């Protein structure tokens, strides 16, 4: 079996520890603020995690930008020259155009490397929803599955990845153009918290709105209980935008909703990365896991 590399992008939120454990690499998107542009480094090496979210707390909008086709081409070709095939699992195309740029790079390179494989997959998920697909892909690779088998599994199973997320304030979603100014204003007045999922087409959609931060935790835990399935490669990750105390509180609630045959499933609490964090802001909580098939399609509602 020919060896292959598994690649993601800054949206996957696989920190250095997880990337080393699963042997997954990533391509950096970019973020801009205070008149400078830097790589969207998942490990926050250039700007610390705390400072990054404090920039937002100070009222500064952080703008994100995608990976270009040229950047993809350079990255992919590096591996092809090492006689490695490439499996790229990219952020949902409903949220970023990056994965579409990867298709352009793929098609150009395969003309020069006809005996190589570059498979680019739209994860239909972001953040750790994308990340857990990468981790399972790595586990399957370690089991001896070839690139086509793993790619097929990802395509078939991405619809079983769930996201249950909420934000502390609607301010940053408004800045990012995700909600209207009126929605943010009245949401702030009435303490409305959205429950945001990744739907069947990979769009982030508020499917429920509740009143109060603690109630949003309860709703996320309830939705988890309803949708969780003891999947063969189950992984549960709770990502937080610099609100670890809240994350730990929610994690305890989630543990209480695990079924008896999955009581030992760890609830992994991790830091929300720079790309999703830029849109959702400090105080964001996002739960990711495998469950029942996601059928909600916002384009039909």
C-alpha positions in Angstrom: 0.0 0.0 0.0 1.3 3.4 -1.0 1.8 5.7 2.0 -0.2 8.9 2.3 -0.4 12.0 4.4 -3.6 13.2 6.1 -4.0 17.0 5.9 -6.4 19.5 7.3 -6.5 23.2 7.7 -6.7 25.8 10.6 -10.4 25.1 11.1 -9.8 21.6 12.4 -8.6 22.8 15.8 -6.2 19.8 16.2 -3.6 21.2 18.5 0.1 20.0 18.5 -0.5 17.2 20.9 -3.4 15.7 18.8 -1.5 16.3 15.5 1.5 14.4 16.8 -0.7 11.6 18.3 -2.6 11.1 15.0 0.1 12.1 12.6 -2.1 14.7 10.9 -0.7 17.9 9.4 -2.5 21.2 8.6 -2.3 24.1 6.3 -2.7 27.6 7.8 -5.5 29.9 6.9 -4.9 33.6 7.9 -6.3 36.1 10.3 -6.0 39.9 10.3 -6.4 42.4 13.1 -4.7 45.7 14.2 -3.3 46.2 10.7 -1.4 43.0 10.6 -2.0 39.5 9.0 -0.7 36.3 10.6 -1.1 32.6 10.1 -4.1 31.1 11.8 -1.9 29.0 14.1 -3.9 26.5 16.1 -1.2 26.5 18.8 -1.3 30.3 19.2 2.5 30.6 19.0 2.6 34.2 17.6 -0.3 35.6 19.7 -1.2 33.8 22.9 -4.6 32.2 23.3 -5.5 34.6 26.1 -4.3 37.7 24.1 -6.2 36.6 21.0 -9.5 36.5 22.8 -8.8 39.6 24.7 -8.3 41.4 21.4 -11.9 40.5 20.6 -13.1 41.5 24.1 -11.6 44.9 23.4 -13.9 45.3 20.5 -11.6 44.5 17.6 -12.9 42.4 14.7 -10.6 39.6 13.6 -11.0 38.9 9.8 -10.2 35.5 8.5 -9.0 34.5 5.0 -8.8 31.3 3.1 -5.9 29.2 1.8 -5.2 30.0 -1.8 -4.9 27.5 -4.7 -1.2 28.4 -4.9 -0.7 27.6 -1.3 -2.5 24.3 -1.7 -0.4 23.4 -4.8 2.9 24.1 -3.0 1.9 22.0 0.0 0.5 19.1 -2.0 3.5 19.0 -4.3 5.9 18.8 -1.4 4.3 15.4 -0.5 4.0 14.2 -4.0 7.8 14.7 -4.4 8.3 12.5 -1.4 6.2 9.8 -3.1 3.3 10.3 -0.8 -0.3 10.5 -1.8 -2.5 13.2 -0.2 -5.8 13.0 1.7 -7.0 16.5 2.5 -10.1 16.8 4.7 -11.1 20.5 4.5 -13.4 22.8 6.4 -17.0 22.9 5.2 -17.5 24.6 1.9 -20.6 26.3 3.4 -18.3 28.2 5.7 -15.1 28.6 3.7 -14.1 28.6 0.0 -10.7 27.0 0.9 -11.7 23.5 -0.1 -12.8 24.7 -3.5 -9.3 26.2 -4.0 -7.9 22.8 -3.1 -9.8 21.2 -6.0 -8.0 23.6 -8.4 -4.6 22.7 -7.0 -5.4 19.0 -7.2 -6.5 19.1 -10.8 -3.4 21.0 -11.9 -1.0 18.8 -10.0 -2.4 15.5 -11.2 -1.6 16.5 -14.8 2.1 16.4 -13.8 1.8 13.5 -11.3 -0.5 11.1 -13.0 0.6 8.2 -10.8 -0.2 10.0 -7.6 -3.5 10.5 -5.7 -4.7 13.7 -4.2 -8.2 13.3 -2.6 -9.8 16.5 -1.3 -12.9 16.1 0.8 -15.4 18.7 2.0 -15.8 17.7 5.7 -19.3 19.4 5.8 -18.0 20.3 9.3 -15.6 22.6 11.0 -13.7 22.9 14.3 -13.5 19.6 16.0 -16.2 18.1 13.8 -13.6 18.3 11.1 -11.0 17.3 13.6 -12.6 14.0 14.7 -13.0 13.0 11.0 -9.2 13.5 10.7 -8.5 11.5 13.8 -10.6 8.6 12.7 -9.0 8.7 9.3 -5.6 8.4 11.0 -6.8 5.4 13.1 -8.0 3.7 9.9 -4.7 4.4 8.2 -2.9 2.8 11.2 -5.1 -0.3 10.8 -3.8 -0.7 7.2 -6.7 0.9 5.3 -5.6 2.5 2.0 -6.3 6.1 1.0 -9.4 5.2 -1.0 -11.0 3.1 1.8 -10.4 6.0 4.3 -11.7 8.6 1.9 -14.8 6.6 1.3 -15.4 6.2 5.0 -15.1 9.9 5.6 -17.5 10.7 2.8 -20.0 8.2 4.2 -19.7 9.2 7.8 -19.3 13.0 7.8 -23.1 13.2 8.1 -23.0 11.5 11.5 -20.8 14.2 13.1 -22.8 16.6 15.3 -22.1 20.1 16.5 -24.0 21.6 19.4 -22.7 25.1 20.0 -23.6 28.3 21.8 -22.1 31.8 22.2 -21.8 34.1 25.1 -22.6 37.2 23.1 -24.0 37.7 19.6 -21.5 40.7 19.1 -18.9 38.7 17.1 -21.4 36.8 15.0 -22.8 40.3 14.0 -19.3 41.5 13.2 -18.7 38.5 11.1 -21.9 39.0 9.2 -23.5 35.8 10.6 -26.5 37.6 12.3 -28.1 40.9 11.7 -27.5 43.9 13.9 -31.1 43.8 15.0 -30.8 40.2 16.1 -27.7 40.9 18.0 -29.2 43.9 19.7 -32.4 42.3 20.8 -30.6 39.1 21.6 -28.4 41.0 24.0 -31.3 42.8 25.7 -33.3 39.6 26.2 -30.3 37.4 26.9 -31.1 35.1 24.0 -28.6 32.3 23.3 -28.7 30.4 20.0 -28.0 26.7 19.7 -26.0 26.3 16.6 -25.6 23.1 14.6 -23.7 22.1 11.5 -26.5 20.9 9.2 -26.6 18.4 6.5 -25.0 20.8 3.9 -22.3 21.9 6.4 -23.9 25.3 7.2 -23.9 26.7 10.7 -27.5 27.2 11.7 -29.3 28.3 14.9 -31.9 25.7 15.2 -33.1 26.7 18.7 -32.9 29.9 20.8 -33.1 29.8 24.6 -33.0 32.4 27.3 -29.9 32.4 29.5 -26.4 31.0 29.5 -27.1 28.2 31.9 -30.2 27.2 30.0 -28.1 26.9 26.8 -25.9 24.4 28.6 -28.9 22.3 29.5 -30.2 22.4 26.0 -26.9 21.3 24.5 -26.8 18.4 27.0 -30.4 17.4 26.1 -29.6 17.4 22.4 -26.5 15.4 23.0 -28.6 12.8 24.9 -31.1 12.6 22.1 -28.5 12.2 19.3 -25.5 10.4 20.8 -24.7 6.9 19.3 -22.0 4.6 20.7 -20.1 4.8 17.5 -17.1 2.4 16.8 -14.7 5.4 16.6 -16.6 7.6 19.0 -14.9 10.8 20.1 -16.5 13.6 22.2 -14.8 17.0 22.2 -16.0 20.2 23.9 -14.2 23.3 22.6 -14.2 26.6 24.4 -13.3 30.2 23.6 -11.4 31.1 26.7 -14.2 30.0 29.1 -12.7 26.8 30.6 -14.8 27.0 33.8 -18.0 27.0 31.8 -16.7 24.2 29.6 -15.9 22.0 32.6 -19.4 22.7 33.9 -21.0 21.6 30.6 -18.7 18.6 30.4 -20.1 17.3 33.7 -23.6 17.7 32.4 -22.6 15.8 29.2 -21.1 13.0 31.3 -24.4 12.5 33.0 -26.2 11.9 29.7 -23.9 9.2 28.4 -25.7 5.9 28.0 -24.7 2.9 30.1 -22.8 1.2 27.3 -20.7 4.4 26.8 -20.1 5.6 30.3 -16.3 5.4 29.9 -16.3 7.7 26.9 -14.1 10.7 27.8 -15.4 14.2 27.3 -12.3 16.0 26.1 -12.2 19.7 26.8 -10.0 21.7 24.5 -9.3 25.3 23.3 -11.2 26.7 20.4 -8.9 27.7 17.6 -8.4 31.0 15.8 -10.7 30.6 12.8 -14.0 29.6 14.4 -13.1 31.8 17.4 -12.8 34.8 15.2 -16.5 34.5 14.2 -18.0 33.3 17.4 -15.9 35.1 20.0 -14.8 34.5 23.6 -17.4 32.5 25.6 -18.2 30.1 22.8 -18.8 26.5 23.6 -19.0 23.8 20.9 -19.7 20.1 21.5 -18.7 17.6 18.8 -19.4 13.9 18.6 -20.8 11.1 16.4 -24.5 10.5 16.6 -27.6 9.9 14.5 -27.6 11.0 10.9 -27.9 14.8 10.6 -30.8 15.4 8.3 -31.6 19.1 8.9 -31.0 21.0 5.7 -31.2 24.8 6.1 -31.5 25.3 2.3 -34.9 23.7 2.4 -36.2 25.6 5.4 
